[in-house]
């Protein structure tokens, strides 16, 4: 039995919709939709509406997958790359904390460490 790939399922659904004319014609429209969905998430968070937050996060993720499809970039590869980049940076954070004799950092210190690592 093969593992379910939800990103691929989204792309298949989007391609089916495209076949009947339901698709963005330009990347700019997708980017505008991402901004709209982000604003809707912020609003739902402010209202402490967990159900709406989940719905809007799903909409945002679906739209991000659409953007990757339009740019011909595999979203599975994107997430794998982002995970690898974060893992590398996280390991550096741990190393810096260990060098400072700490197991955890306060938010300001973590921000300073993270920004230092991003510049490397």
Helices and strands as residue ranges (DSSP letters): H 6-19, H 27-46, H 50-70, H 75-99, H 107-119
